[in-house]
Amino acid sequence: MKEYLIAILIVGLVLSSALLVGCVPNLTPAPTPTPAVTPTPTLPPAAGPTPEEAALQEFCKVQAAVKVMMENNKLTSLAHPARIPTNEMHRFPDAITRHGTMGMGYVLYCHDFNGDGIPDTNYIGLSETKGTYICDEYGNVTQVTTGYQ
C-alpha cells in the first residue's frame, strides 16, 4: 500500500511539473482545418444557336409535327395543304378539311383529334412560329422565311 501511494505521489509531481513547463499535450481536440478558399472559374454564358441553326431547328420541329399528325390521323395526303406561307400553327398544314362530326382541319396546334369540335391535341408547342411555312399534299414542309434574320 505504501508503494502504491508513493507511485501516485510521483505521478502527481511529474504531471504538475510538466504542466508548469508546458510539456503535457493539450487533450482538447484540434479545430477542424478550414479549407483554403480557391476561386471558382467563371465560364462564359453558353452561346445560343446561330440564327441559321435556330431556323433549322424550328423547321425540323414543324416537319416532324406534320408527319406525326398525319400518322396519328391515318392520312397519306392532305386535301387542302397550306399553299400560302403562314406561321400560325392552328391553321397549318390543313385548316379547311373537316373530319368527324365537328372537327375542323388537320392542324398542329389546338387540333381536334376525335372530331367533336373541342381542340384536344397539340403536335407542336407553338401557336406561332418565327418562320413561315407551306406544305404539299404529302406533308412535305417548306420553310419560306426563317424569321431569324
Secondary structure as UniProt FT lines:
FT   HELIX           2..21
FT   HELIX           51..72
FT   TURN            73..74
FT   STRAND          86..88
FT   TURN            89..90
FT   STRAND          93..99
FT   TURN            100..102
FT   STRAND          103..107
FT   TURN            113..114
FT   STRAND          128..135
FT   TURN            137..138
FT   STRAND          141..145
//
